[in-house]
Amino acid sequence: MVDLDGTLFKINTFHYFIRYLLFYSIKNFNIILLFKIAVAIVFRILKIITHAKMKYSILKAISAKTDINYNLFVNKISLKKREIALLHDKSFDVKILATAAPLCYASIIAENEGFHICLGTNFPVARFNNEFENIKEIKKNRVVNYLAKQGVFDIDTFITDHSDDLPLMKIAKQNAIVAPSNDLKALLKKNQISFREIK
């Protein structure tokens, strides 16, 4: 199982996606969408809303759009992908891309990279709540539930770069951490989580 932002990709893909949407709005003279995205960004910068609420607002604003080329976006950021040799281990029965990034483009990345499934943040279907974003405990529970349905009850190897994934790191048999910071190393040591480092 692999995380996306900062792990499989060297960047925060959602930040690049926001830029892509801004250019899309300008190119298509979609002033309403441009305004909604800009308001969400400004509210986030001013800390009026959380990152999750900003993501919710942006995904809600584009959820009915059928002309956004997500494949083009994935192609544009393809050079930011990190080569992780461990991903080519053919002994893995189920390969999961588990991410807080939007499913609308993360699922394309997963398919391109040969994952069996992508578990990401979907378009809003209800009012905002704390379970909207696929992150931390929510992410862990979705992974565990998916694996259980496949008859798999262990996470053999988890590859990540972020402390948000601590709930999953606690239950994985092996953790491979991409360029861990000193703070992350200290957190893993504190929680008695062993890991190997990926440069």
Backbone torsions as a table, in degrees:
resi	resn	phi	psi	omega
1	MET	NA	142.1	-172.5
2	VAL	-136.7	142.2	171.6
3	ASP	-85.2	161.4	-177.5
4	LEU	-98.6	-68.4	-172.6
5	ASP	-69.9	122.2	-179.8
6	GLY	83.2	-8.9	-178.2
7	THR	-114.4	-82.8	177.2
8	LEU	-63.6	-36.1	173.5
9	PHE	-113.3	144.8	-176.6
10	LYS	-74.7	-10.2	-173.3
11	ILE	-113.5	170.2	166.4
12	ASN	-87.4	101.9	-173.6
13	THR	-61.5	-30.6	-178.0
14	PHE	-66.7	-37.5	177.2
15	HIS	-62.5	-40.6	176.7
16	TYR	-67.5	-34.4	179.2
17	PHE	-66.1	-38.2	177.7
18	ILE	-60.9	-44.0	177.7
19	ARG	-61.3	-41.9	179.0
20	TYR	-60.1	-42.6	179.7
21	LEU	-67.5	-36.3	177.5
22	LEU	-62.9	-46.4	177.3
23	PHE	-63.7	-38.6	177.3
24	TYR	-59.8	-45.2	-178.5
25	SER	-63.5	-43.1	179.8
26	ILE	-66.9	-45.7	-178.6
27	LYS	-60.3	-36.3	-177.4
28	ASN	-98.3	10.6	179.6
29	PHE	52.3	37.3	179.2
30	ASN	-92.9	83.5	-174.1
31	ILE	-66.8	-35.3	-179.0
32	ILE	-64.7	-46.9	179.1
33	LEU	-65.3	-42.3	178.3
34	LEU	-58.0	-42.9	179.5
35	PHE	-63.9	-45.2	-178.5
36	LYS	-62.3	-42.2	179.7
37	ILE	-67.6	-43.5	-179.3
38	ALA	-62.1	-42.7	178.6
39	VAL	-61.9	-44.2	179.3
40	ALA	-60.8	-41.6	179.6
41	ILE	-65.6	-47.1	-179.1
42	VAL	-62.9	-44.2	178.8
43	PHE	-61.0	-35.2	178.4
44	ARG	-71.0	-43.6	179.1
45	ILE	-59.8	-39.3	179.4
46	LEU	-81.0	0.0	179.6
47	LYS	61.4	29.8	174.7
48	ILE	-77.8	-33.1	177.6
49	ILE	-125.6	161.9	177.8
50	THR	-81.4	169.2	176.1
51	HIS	-61.0	-40.8	179.9
52	ALA	-63.1	-39.9	179.6
53	LYS	-69.1	-35.9	175.9
54	MET	-63.5	-43.9	-179.9
55	LYS	-63.5	-42.2	177.8
56	TYR	-58.7	-47.8	-177.3
57	SER	-62.3	-42.5	-179.1
58	ILE	-68.8	-45.3	-179.9
59	LEU	-66.3	-34.9	176.8
60	LYS	-65.1	-38.1	-178.4
61	ALA	-67.4	-27.3	-177.7
62	ILE	-106.6	-0.5	-172.1
63	SER	-60.0	-29.7	-178.6
64	ALA	-95.9	-0.7	-178.9
65	LYS	-77.2	127.8	-179.1
66	THR	-106.8	-3.6	-175.6
67	ASP	-108.1	10.4	176.3
68	ILE	-80.5	124.8	-176.2
69	ASN	-89.8	91.4	-178.5
70	TYR	-69.5	-32.2	177.1
71	ASN	-63.1	-39.7	178.4
72	LEU	-63.1	-41.6	177.9
73	PHE	-60.4	-46.4	179.8
74	VAL	-60.3	-40.9	177.8
75	ASN	-62.5	-38.9	-178.0
76	LYS	-65.4	-31.7	-177.9
77	ILE	-99.5	5.1	-174.0
78	SER	-59.3	-30.5	-180.0
79	LEU	-69.8	-12.9	179.8
80	LYS	-88.4	0.5	-179.0
81	LYS	-71.6	141.3	178.9
82	ARG	-97.5	135.9	176.3
83	GLU	-83.9	116.7	179.9
84	ILE	-118.8	107.9	-175.3
85	ALA	-58.8	-34.3	-177.9
86	LEU	-58.7	-27.4	-178.9
87	LEU	-66.6	-18.9	-177.3
88	HIS	-91.9	7.8	176.8
89	ASP	-67.7	116.3	-174.9
90	LYS	-80.7	-0.5	-179.1
91	SER	-81.6	-11.1	-179.9
92	PHE	-74.2	127.0	179.4
93	ASP	-76.5	-39.9	-178.1
94	VAL	-131.9	123.7	177.6
95	LYS	-108.8	120.4	-176.3
96	ILE	-116.6	131.8	167.5
97	LEU	-96.8	108.9	-176.4
98	ALA	-112.7	119.3	-169.6
99	THR	-150.5	156.2	172.0
100	ALA	-84.8	-9.0	-179.2
101	ALA	-66.5	156.5	179.8
102	PRO	-60.4	135.2	-179.1
103	LEU	-65.5	-26.1	-175.7
104	CYS	-57.5	-31.5	175.6
105	TYR	-115.4	-26.0	179.9
106	ALA	-64.3	-32.9	179.1
107	SER	-66.9	-30.9	176.9
108	ILE	-69.1	-42.8	176.8
109	ILE	-60.2	-44.1	-179.5
110	ALA	-60.2	-44.4	179.7
111	GLU	-64.9	-43.4	179.7
112	ASN	-61.7	-33.0	-175.2
113	GLU	-97.2	6.9	173.7
114	GLY	79.4	24.7	175.5
115	PHE	-79.7	152.4	178.0
116	HIS	-75.1	-32.5	-178.6
117	ILE	-157.5	156.1	172.7
118	CYS	-119.0	126.3	174.1
119	LEU	-108.9	106.7	-176.3
120	GLY	-136.0	-168.4	179.4
121	THR	-87.7	121.1	-175.4
122	ASN	-90.8	170.3	174.6
123	PHE	-61.3	145.1	179.3
124	PRO	-62.9	137.6	175.0
125	VAL	-122.5	-0.4	-179.3
126	ALA	-150.9	-177.7	176.9
127	ARG	-66.7	156.2	-176.5
128	PHE	-61.6	135.5	170.3
129	ASN	-145.3	171.1	-173.3
130	ASN	-68.0	-11.0	179.9
131	GLU	-96.8	7.4	-178.9
132	PHE	-64.1	-47.8	-174.1
133	GLU	-86.0	135.6	-179.2
134	ASN	-80.9	81.7	-172.6
135	ILE	-146.9	152.2	175.3
136	LYS	54.7	-123.8	-176.7
137	GLU	-64.9	-34.0	178.7
138	ILE	-61.4	-46.1	179.3
139	LYS	-62.0	-45.8	179.3
140	LYS	-59.1	-48.0	-177.3
141	ASN	-63.4	-39.0	179.0
142	ARG	-65.7	-39.6	178.4
143	VAL	-65.3	-48.5	-178.5
144	VAL	-61.2	-43.4	-180.0
145	ASN	-65.4	-40.9	178.4
146	TYR	-63.2	-47.4	-179.1
147	LEU	-62.3	-39.8	179.7
148	ALA	-60.3	-38.0	178.4
149	LYS	-67.5	-22.8	177.3
150	GLN	-91.2	1.2	-178.2
151	GLY	78.1	21.0	178.7
152	VAL	-112.2	129.9	-174.0
153	PHE	-122.1	12.9	176.8
154	ASP	-136.5	147.0	170.1
155	ILE	-100.2	110.3	-176.3
156	ASP	-70.5	-54.6	-176.4
157	THR	-136.8	133.6	178.4
158	PHE	-124.6	128.7	179.9
159	ILE	-114.1	122.7	-178.7
160	THR	-153.3	178.7	176.5
161	ASP	-133.8	-0.2	-163.8
162	HIS	-126.6	143.4	179.5
163	SER	-67.1	-20.2	176.3
164	ASP	-59.3	-22.7	-177.5
165	ASP	-90.6	14.0	-179.8
166	LEU	-54.2	-42.2	178.7
167	PRO	-56.8	-37.8	178.0
168	LEU	-76.6	-36.8	178.9
169	MET	-62.9	-31.4	-179.3
170	LYS	-66.5	-27.4	-175.3
171	ILE	-107.9	-8.7	178.6
172	ALA	-75.0	144.6	177.1
173	LYS	-68.9	-39.0	179.2
174	GLN	-133.3	140.7	176.4
175	ASN	-122.4	129.1	174.2
176	ALA	-113.5	118.0	-173.9
177	ILE	-107.6	127.9	-179.1
178	VAL	-83.4	120.0	176.4
179	ALA	39.0	60.2	-176.3
180	PRO	-65.8	139.2	175.3
181	SER	-75.6	166.6	177.5
182	ASN	-63.6	-35.5	178.5
183	ASP	-64.4	-41.3	179.5
184	LEU	-67.6	-41.0	177.3
185	LYS	-59.7	-41.8	179.6
186	ALA	-65.2	-40.0	179.0
187	LEU	-64.5	-43.4	179.0
188	LEU	-65.0	-40.0	178.0
189	LYS	-63.8	-43.2	179.3
190	LYS	-59.6	-37.6	-179.1
191	ASN	-91.9	7.7	177.5
192	GLN	55.6	44.3	179.1
193	ILE	-105.0	118.7	178.1
194	SER	-81.7	153.0	-177.9
195	PHE	-159.1	160.2	169.0
196	ARG	-114.2	149.1	-175.0
197	GLU	-97.7	134.7	174.5
198	ILE	-109.9	124.1	-179.4
199	LYS	-70.9	NA	NA
